[in-house]
Amino acid sequence: MPNYTYQAINEQGAIINGDIEAESADKAAVILAERGYIPSKVKEKSTGFSSEQLLRISQKISHVKISDLIIFTKQFRALFKAGVPIIRAFQVLEAQTQDRTLKKAISSMSQSIKQGSTLTAALEKNGTIFSPLYCSMINAGEMSGSVPEALERLIYIIEHEAKIKSDVKSALLYPIIVTIALVIAFFVLLIFVVPKFVAMFSRVGLDLPLPTRIALTLYGFLSSYWYLLIGGVIALIVGLKIYLKTEQGQYIRDTIVLRLPILGPLFVKAAMSRFASIFGILQSSGVPVMTAMKVLSGVIGNKAISGEFDRVRDQMKEGRGIAVPLSSAKYFPPMVVDMVAIGEETGNIEEMLKQVTIHYDDEVGYAVKQLSDLIGPVLVVGLAAVVLFFALAIFLPMWDLTKLAH
């Protein structure tokens, strides 16, 4: 979407300047008018890099840690609630913040607000740090005059998200490390240990058993075509990285993840917890339903489920409510659909979504524990298989060699 620079008169009669993204100059003027400004000049930006664009590029290289974002939001809420003027609050936050990227973003937001920008617009200019969800919540808070409450809810969402991600990562970290160690051990034994024993067995003239022949064949392939193997692995990794940056690649990856045994249900439950907690808070914050669904599509963290949100939103435009479109969408369990339907009927959808969040938080915790309990035996079986293979490859010929000696 093109970028436009504008000059406008705000509600206080002051002349302000800034940047805005829109499909055309006319659309940019309409957006400015909706914000309460009177546009006097709207012009498409030049293709050269501005300081704003350079800041965005640096943010893409260096992302802000979730812990720093939580601390920033908590401090901002405390200052805002204490009645500290927003410019002064940003000066305090900039001085206290250690993260360079976040410090630059705070400085940028402070300058934008000095020029007459709204807090939401200032946040949107730093979209690599502040998600659409963050900006939508603040926008709802600005419109309703309840920014501290919006920040309070944001803190809950960010901490909730961080906890779920941490639980899932903790469950997957151990098996990943053990799997990498097994692969390394396999190649070390295959390349450095097996050939020495095979050379000794060949000098004696033994008929090598099947496991030893398999190990020898693998060693021969690695020693002859190692460059092809390394090149193929590098090409595969690079190709996958490039493909997974595309919409189609991300959609296929996320679809496959959701279909995996054990892991798939875990990610679905985590997504349902995220959906219920964020949707409930957006509803209680006064964010329109259609806007909330669009925000959810962007922050749910899974392209396959995001696609379902887009289809649900299209059906909602036809006036079919929320529960009916959800019932025809993939990945949404009957419990979620039924609770949303009850909430729609009773006019208490926020409370129903809160109960869904509590339920799926417990489900995620149970699924993570179940995954951890299952991983141990699976890894033991894998380790036993590797040890057994090399034991047979080495000790079967040695057994034959001892028989020849007798």
C-alpha positions in Angstrom: 0.0 0.0 0.0 1.4 3.4 -0.9 2.7 5.9 1.7 1.5 9.5 1.7 2.7 12.6 3.5 0.1 15.0 4.7 -0.4 18.4 6.2 -3.7 18.9 8.1 -5.3 21.1 10.8 -6.2 19.2 14.0 -9.1 19.9 16.4 -7.1 22.5 18.3 -6.5 24.5 15.0 -2.8 23.6 14.9 -1.1 22.6 11.6 0.3 19.0 11.8 2.3 16.9 9.4 2.7 13.1 9.2 2.6 10.0 7.1 -0.3 7.7 6.3 -0.8 4.5 4.4 -3.8 4.4 2.0 -4.8 3.0 -1.4 -5.0 6.5 -2.9 -4.6 10.2 -2.0 -8.4 10.5 -1.8 -8.6 7.5 0.6 -5.9 9.1 2.7 -7.9 12.3 2.9 -11.0 10.4 4.0 -9.0 8.6 6.8 -7.6 11.9 8.0 -11.1 13.4 8.1 -12.3 10.3 10.1 -9.6 11.1 12.7 -11.0 14.6 13.1 -8.4 16.4 10.9 -8.9 18.8 8.0 -6.4 17.8 5.3 -4.8 20.6 3.4 -2.1 18.7 1.5 -1.8 14.9 0.7 1.2 13.8 -1.4 2.6 10.4 -2.2 6.0 9.9 -0.5 9.2 9.6 -2.6 10.8 6.2 -3.0 13.9 7.2 -1.0 14.3 5.9 2.6 13.0 8.2 5.2 14.0 8.1 8.9 10.7 6.3 9.6 11.5 3.6 7.0 15.0 3.2 8.2 13.7 2.7 11.7 11.3 0.0 10.5 14.2 -1.8 8.7 16.3 -1.8 11.9 13.3 -3.1 13.8 13.0 -6.0 11.4 16.6 -6.9 12.0 16.3 -6.5 15.8 13.0 -7.5 17.4 12.0 -6.5 20.9 11.8 -9.2 23.5 8.4 -10.0 24.9 9.6 -9.3 28.4 10.7 -5.7 27.4 7.3 -5.1 25.8 5.5 -6.2 28.9 7.6 -3.9 31.1 7.1 -1.0 28.7 3.3 -1.6 28.8 3.2 -1.9 32.6 5.2 1.3 33.0 3.2 3.2 30.4 -0.1 2.1 32.2 1.3 3.3 35.6 2.4 6.7 34.2 -0.9 7.2 32.2 -3.0 6.2 35.3 -1.0 8.7 37.4 -2.0 11.5 35.1 1.5 12.1 33.6 1.2 13.9 30.2 1.9 11.5 27.4 4.9 13.3 26.0 6.5 13.4 29.5 5.6 9.7 30.0 7.4 8.8 26.8 10.5 10.8 27.9 10.5 8.8 31.1 10.0 5.5 29.3 12.7 6.3 26.8 15.2 7.0 29.6 14.3 3.8 31.4 14.3 1.4 28.4 17.4 -0.6 27.8 16.4 -2.1 24.5 17.8 0.1 21.6 15.0 -0.8 19.2 12.3 0.0 21.7 14.1 3.2 22.7 14.1 4.4 19.1 10.4 3.5 18.7 9.5 5.4 21.8 11.4 8.4 20.6 9.7 8.1 17.2 6.2 7.9 18.9 7.0 10.9 21.0 7.9 13.0 17.9 4.7 11.8 16.1 2.5 12.9 19.0 4.3 16.3 19.3 3.3 16.7 15.6 -0.4 16.1 16.5 -0.6 12.3 15.8 -2.9 10.1 17.9 -1.4 7.4 20.1 -2.8 4.7 17.9 -1.3 6.3 14.7 2.1 6.6 16.5 2.0 2.9 17.5 1.0 1.9 14.0 4.1 3.5 12.6 6.1 1.0 14.7 4.1 -2.0 13.5 7.1 -4.4 13.8 6.9 -3.9 17.6 3.3 -3.2 18.2 1.0 -5.8 16.7 -2.4 -5.0 15.1 -4.0 -6.4 18.3 -2.0 -3.9 20.4 -2.9 -1.0 18.1 -6.6 -2.0 18.0 -6.8 -2.2 21.8 -5.2 1.2 22.2 -7.5 2.7 19.5 -10.6 1.3 21.3 -9.2 2.8 24.6 -8.7 6.2 23.0 -12.2 6.2 21.5 -13.8 5.2 24.8 -11.5 7.3 27.0 -10.2 4.2 28.8 -6.6 3.8 27.7 -5.4 2.6 31.2 -8.0 -0.2 31.1 -7.0 -1.1 27.5 -3.3 -1.3 28.7 -4.4 -3.5 31.6 -6.0 -5.9 29.2 -3.1 -5.8 26.9 -0.8 -6.8 29.8 -3.0 -9.8 30.5 -3.0 -10.8 26.8 0.8 -10.5 26.3 1.6 -12.3 29.6 -1.0 -15.0 28.7 0.5 -15.5 25.3 4.1 -15.6 26.6 3.1 -18.3 29.2 1.5 -20.5 26.5 4.5 -20.1 24.2 6.9 -20.8 27.0 5.0 -24.0 28.0 5.0 -25.3 24.5 8.7 -24.4 23.9 9.7 -26.1 27.2 7.9 -29.2 26.2 9.6 -29.3 22.8 13.1 -28.2 23.8 14.2 -31.5 25.5 13.2 -33.8 22.6 14.8 -31.4 20.0 18.1 -31.4 21.9 18.1 -35.2 22.4 17.2 -35.8 18.7 20.1 -33.6 17.6 22.4 -35.4 19.9 21.2 -38.8 18.5 21.8 -37.7 14.9 25.3 -36.4 15.8 26.1 -39.6 17.6 24.9 -41.7 14.7 27.1 -39.9 12.2 30.1 -40.0 14.5 29.8 -43.7 15.0 29.2 -44.3 11.3 32.1 -42.2 10.0 34.8 -42.8 12.7 34.1 -46.1 14.5 32.5 -48.6 12.1 35.1 -48.3 9.2 37.9 -49.3 11.6 36.2 -52.4 12.7 35.1 -53.2 9.1 38.7 -52.9 7.9 39.8 -55.4 10.6 37.0 -57.9 9.7 37.8 -57.6 5.9 41.4 -58.6 6.5 40.3 -61.7 8.2 37.9 -62.5 5.3 34.7 -62.6 7.3 31.3 -62.6 5.6 29.8 -59.4 7.1 26.2 -59.6 8.5 23.4 -57.4 7.2 23.7 -54.6 9.8 27.4 -54.3 9.1 26.8 -54.2 5.4 24.2 -51.5 5.8 26.5 -49.4 7.9 29.3 -49.9 5.4 27.1 -48.9 2.5 26.0 -45.8 4.4 29.7 -45.0 5.2 30.6 -45.5 1.5 27.8 -43.2 0.3 28.8 -40.5 2.9 32.6 -40.7 2.1 31.9 -40.5 -1.7 29.0 -38.1 -1.9 29.4 -36.0 1.3 29.5 -32.8 -0.7 26.2 -33.7 -2.5 24.6 -34.5 0.9 25.8 -31.2 2.5 24.8 -29.2 -0.6 21.4 -30.9 -0.7 20.8 -30.2 3.0 21.8 -26.5 2.5 19.7 -26.2 -0.6 16.7 -27.8 1.2 17.0 -25.5 4.2 17.4 -22.3 2.1 14.6 -23.4 -0.3 12.3 -24.1 2.7 13.1 -20.8 4.3 12.3 -18.9 1.1 9.1 -21.0 0.5 7.9 -20.6 4.1 8.1 -16.8 3.7 5.3 -17.0 1.1 1.6 -17.1 2.1 1.1 -20.5 0.5 4.2 -22.0 2.2 3.0 -20.7 5.6 -0.5 -22.0 5.0 0.8 -25.5 4.1 3.2 -25.6 7.0 0.6 -24.6 9.5 -1.9 -27.1 8.0 0.6 -29.9 8.3 1.4 -28.9 11.9 -2.3 -29.0 12.9 -2.6 -32.6 11.5 0.4 -34.0 13.4 -0.5 -36.5 16.1 -0.3 -35.2 19.7 1.3 -31.9 18.5 -1.6 -30.9 16.3 -4.3 -31.1 19.0 -1.9 -29.2 21.4 -1.6 -26.3 18.9 -5.3 -26.2 18.2 -6.0 -26.0 22.0 -3.5 -23.2 22.3 -5.1 -21.3 19.3 -8.6 -21.7 20.9 -7.3 -20.3 24.2 -5.8 -17.4 22.3 -8.9 -16.8 20.3 -11.2 -16.8 23.3 -9.0 -14.6 25.5 -8.3 -12.0 22.8 -11.8 -12.0 21.3 -13.4 -11.6 24.8 -11.1 -8.7 25.7 -11.7 -7.0 22.3 -15.5 -7.3 22.8 -15.3 -5.9 26.4 -13.1 -3.1 25.1 -15.7 -2.0 22.6 -13.9 -3.1 19.4 -16.5 -3.8 16.7 -17.0 -7.5 16.0 -15.8 -7.3 12.3 -12.7 -5.4 13.4 -12.1 -7.9 16.1 -12.3 -10.8 13.7 -9.9 -9.1 11.4 -7.4 -8.5 14.2 -7.8 -12.2 15.3 -7.0 -13.3 11.8 -3.7 -11.4 12.0 -2.6 -12.4 15.5 -3.9 -16.0 15.9 -0.4 -17.3 14.9 -1.5 -20.0 12.4 -2.3 -19.3 8.7 -4.6 -22.2 8.4 -6.8 -21.0 11.3 -6.5 -17.4 10.0 -8.0 -18.6 6.7 -11.0 -19.9 8.6 -11.3 -16.5 10.4 -11.4 -14.8 7.0 -14.2 -17.2 5.8 -16.1 -16.6 9.1 -15.8 -12.9 8.6 -17.2 -13.1 5.1 -20.3 -15.0 6.4 -20.7 -12.6 9.3 -21.0 -9.8 6.7 -24.2 -11.6 5.5 -25.7 -11.1 9.0 -25.3 -14.7 10.2 -24.0 -13.9 13.6 -20.8 -15.4 15.0 -21.7 -19.0 16.2 -23.3 -20.2 12.9 -20.2 -19.3 10.7 -17.9 -20.7 13.4 -19.8 -24.0 13.3 -18.9 -24.5 9.6 -15.2 -23.6 10.2 -12.4 -26.1 10.6 -10.5 -26.5 13.9 -13.2 -24.9 16.1 -14.4 -27.6 18.5 -18.1 -27.9 19.3 -17.5 -26.6 22.8 -16.2 -23.3 21.5 -19.1 -22.9 19.0 -21.7 -23.8 21.7 -20.3 -21.4 24.3 -20.2 -18.6 21.7 -23.8 -19.4 20.7 -25.0 -19.3 24.3 -23.1 -16.0 24.8 -24.9 -14.5 21.7 -28.3 -15.7 23.0 -27.8 -14.4 26.5 -25.9 -11.2 25.5 -23.0 -12.3 27.8 -20.5 -13.4 25.2 -17.5 -12.0 27.1 -18.2 -14.2 30.1 -18.6 -17.3 27.9 -15.3 -16.6 26.2 -13.6 -16.1 29.5 -14.8 -19.6 30.5 -13.5 -21.0 27.2 -10.1 -19.4 27.9 -10.0 -21.0 31.4 -10.9 -24.4 30.0 -8.4 -24.4 27.1 -5.6 -23.0 29.4 -6.2 -26.1 31.5 -6.3 -28.3 28.4 -3.0 -26.8 27.1 -1.3 -27.5 30.4 -2.6 -31.1 30.4 -1.6 -31.6 26.8 1.9 -30.2 27.5 2.3 -32.6 30.4 1.0 -35.5 28.3 3.5 -34.6 25.6 6.3 -34.5 28.1 5.3 -37.9 29.5 5.1 -39.5 26.0 8.4 -38.0 24.7 10.5 -39.9 27.3 9.6 -43.4 26.1 9.8 -42.4 22.4 13.3 -41.0 22.9 14.4 -44.1 24.8 13.1 -46.3 21.9 15.0 -44.1 19.4 18.2 -44.3 21.5 17.8 -48.0 21.9 17.4 -48.4 18.1 20.6 -46.5 17.3 22.6 -48.4 20.0 21.2 -51.8 18.8 22.0 -51.1 15.2 25.6 -50.2 15.9 25.9 -53.0 18.4 24.8 -55.6 15.8 27.0 -53.9 13.1 30.1 -54.3 15.3 29.6 -57.2 17.6 28.0 -59.7 15.2 31.2 -59.9 13.2 33.3 -60.0 16.4 31.2 -63.0 17.5 32.0 -64.7 14.2 35.7 -63.8 14.6 35.8 -65.4 18.1 34.3 -68.6 16.6 37.0 -68.6 13.9 39.7 -68.2 16.6 38.4 -71.3 18.3 
